[in-house]
Amino acid sequence: KDVLKLISQFPEKLEQAAMQYDPSIIARLAIDTARSFNRLYTTSGYRFLAEDETLKATRLAFADAVSVFIKNVLALLGVESPEEM
């Protein structure tokens, strides 16, 4: 829920950043989203490569969506993101 909540704040944060001429608002959102996803991935007990194929596909699609979101936010800031880490 935390990751989705952060992503849902994007339109508001984008408008706030534009009104205040402060791109750090968007950068903070990208950082917070990445941290939240990392917490989910490392400590939540979710197995992204679950034995159930439907669950596995859903979780991998979610991870891909978060990746695309972060890449798009970074591109908006003019930052090129690496393909792998």
Contact map, one row per residue, 1 for C-alpha under 8 A:
1111100000000000000000000000000000000000000000000000000000000000000000000000000000000
1111110000000000000000000000000000010000000000000000000000000000000000000000000000000
1111111000000000000000000000000010011000000000000000000000000000000000000000000000000
1111111100000000000000000000000000000000000000000000000000000000000000000000000000000
1111111110000000000000000000000000000000000000000000000000000000000000000000000000000
0111111111000000000000000000100110000000000000000000000000000000000000000000000000000
0011111111000000000000000000100010000000000000000000000000000000000010000000000000000
0001111111100000000000000000000000000000000000000000000000000000000000000000000000000
0000111111111000000000000000000000000000000000000000000000000000000000000000000000000
0000011111111100000000000100100000000000000000000000000000000000000000000000000000000
0000000111111110000000000000000000000000000000000000000000000000000000000000000000000
0000000011111111000000000000000000000000000000000000000000000000000000000000000000000
0000000011111111100000001100100000000000000000000000000000000000000000000000000000000
0000000001111111110000001100000000000000000000000000000000000000000000000000000000000
0000000000111111111000000000000000000000000000000000000000000000000000000000000000000
0000000000011111111100001000000000000000000000000000000000000000000000000000000000000
0000000000001111111111111100000000000000000000000000000000000000000000000000000000000
0000000000000111111111100000000000000000000000000000000000000000000000000000000000000
0000000000000011111111000000000000000000000000000000000000000000000000000000000000000
0000000000000001111111000000000000000000000000000000000000000000000000000000000000000
0000000000000000111111100000000000000000000000000000000000000000000000000000000000000
0000000000000000111111111000000000000000000000000000000000000000000000000000000000000
0000000000000000110011111110000000000000000000000000000000000000000000000000100000000
0000000000000000100001111111000000000000000000000000000000000000000000000000000000000
0000000000001101100001111111100000000000000000000000000000000000000000000000000000000
0000000001001100100000111111110000000000000000000000000000000000000000001000100000000
0000000000000000000000111111111000000000000000000000000000000000000000001100100000000
0000000000000000000000011111111100000000000000000000000000000000000000000000000000000
0000011001001000000000001111111110000000000000000000000000000000000000000000000000000
0000000000000000000000000111111111000000000000000000000000000000000001001100000000000
0000000000000000000000000011111111100000000000000000000000000000000000000000000000000
0000010000000000000000000001111111110000000000000000000000000000000000000000000000000
0010011000000000000000000000111111111000000000000000000000000000000001000000000000000
0000000000000000000000000000011111111100000000000000000000000000000001000000000000000
0000000000000000000000000000001111111110000000000000000000000000000000000000000000000
0110000000000000000000000000000111111111000000000000000000000000000000000000000000000
0010000000000000000000000000000011111111100000000000000000000000010000000000000000000
0000000000000000000000000000000001111111110000000000000000000000000000000000000000000
0000000000000000000000000000000000111111111100000000000000000000000000000000000000000
0000000000000000000000000000000000011111111111000000000000000000000000000000000000000
0000000000000000000000000000000000001111111111110000000000000000000000000000000000000
0000000000000000000000000000000000000111111110000000000000000000000000000000000000000
0000000000000000000000000000000000000011111111000000000000000000000000000000000000000
0000000000000000000000000000000000000011111111000000000000000000000000000000000000000
0000000000000000000000000000000000000001111111100000000000000000000000000000000000000
0000000000000000000000000000000000000001101111110000000000000000000000000000000000000
0000000000000000000000000000000000000000100011111100000000000000000000000000000000000
0000000000000000000000000000000000000000100001111100000100110000000000000000000000000
0000000000000000000000000000000000000000000000111110000100110000000000000000000000000
0000000000000000000000000000000000000000000000111111101100000000000000000000000000000
0000000000000000000000000000000000000000000000001111101100000000000000000000000000000
0000000000000000000000000000000000000000000000000111111100000000000000000000000000000
0000000000000000000000000000000000000000000000000111111110000000000000000000000000000
0000000000000000000000000000000000000000000000000001111111000000000000000000000000000
0000000000000000000000000000000000000000000000000111111111100000000000000000000000000
0000000000000000000000000000000000000000000000011111111111110000000000000000000000000
0000000000000000000000000000000000000000000000000000111111111000000000000000000000000
0000000000000000000000000000000000000000000000000000011111111100000000000000000000000
0000000000000000000000000000000000000000000000011000001111111110000000000000000000000
0000000000000000000000000000000000000000000000011000000111111111000000000000000000000
0000000000000000000000000000000000000000000000000000000011111111100000000000000000000
0000000000000000000000000000000000000000000000000000000001111111110000000000000000000
0000000000000000000000000000000000000000000000000000000000111111111000000000000000000
0000000000000000000000000000000000000000000000000000000000011111111100000000000000000
0000000000000000000000000000000000000000000000000000000000001111111110000000000000000
0000000000000000000000000000000000001000000000000000000000000111111111000000000000000
0000000000000000000000000000000000000000000000000000000000000011111111100000000000000
0000000000000000000000000000000000000000000000000000000000000001111111110000000000000
0000001000000000000000000000000000000000000000000000000000000000111111111000000000000
0000000000000000000000000000010011000000000000000000000000000000011111111100000000000
0000000000000000000000000000000000000000000000000000000000000000001111111110000110000
0000000000000000000000000000000000000000000000000000000000000000000111111111000000000
0000000000000000000000000110010000000000000000000000000000000000000011111111100000000
0000000000000000000000000010010000000000000000000000000000000000000001111111111110000
0000000000000000000000000000000000000000000000000000000000000000000000111111111110000
0000000000000000000000000000000000000000000000000000000000000000000000011111111000000
0000000000000000000000100110000000000000000000000000000000000000000000001111111000000
0000000000000000000000000000000000000000000000000000000000000000000000000111111100000
0000000000000000000000000000000000000000000000000000000000000000000000000111111110000
0000000000000000000000000000000000000000000000000000000000000000000000100110011111000
0000000000000000000000000000000000000000000000000000000000000000000000100110001111100
0000000000000000000000000000000000000000000000000000000000000000000000000000000111111
0000000000000000000000000000000000000000000000000000000000000000000000000000000011111
0000000000000000000000000000000000000000000000000000000000000000000000000000000001111
0000000000000000000000000000000000000000000000000000000000000000000000000000000001111
